[in-house]
């Protein structure tokens, strides 16, 4: 089965094209990834989706990223927000000037892992994970937590950069839905799952 590009169900095209008119087809597993490029403000989109679904009463789990570079005068600073309880914690670690090592804080990833697994065990209706990025493409990061959510039957929403699309499709085995980087596309996917309260 091939991963399909999904868009609002009102605009149907059953030929399986990757056009913006492709029909939303719930995948064998409720997995969706917003396919984005560097020009897309994916963090803001995920925040908007999370706030909208929470307002609807959807029990969310997972973590979304907030870039806080301007707030603390660090161009690479990031923090994660735990959607289960609103807690925010730093995702980047201070390595000193001139360091070229990965700035992801392993302790923050461990914290996120515990939070995601707890949300699934506590009955989250949707798990959102900020992205399937370089770490996940290499088998690390929050990849195991994505699998944990899906195997538990909890719908998963994440974002994947176009450069990691092949790794995403290998990870999902093609049982996933690729969404355009738009609010309407993501909400239409969620609504098509038939899981809203």
Secondary structure by P-SEA (a helix, b strand, c coil): ccbbbbcccccccccccccccccccccccbbbbbccccccaaaaaaaaaaaaaaaaccccbbbbbbbccccccccbbbbbbccccbbbbbcccccccccccccccaaaaaaaaaaaaaaaaacccbbbbccccccccccccaaaaaaaaaaacbbbbbcccccaaaaaaaaacccbbbbcccaaaaaaaaaaccccc
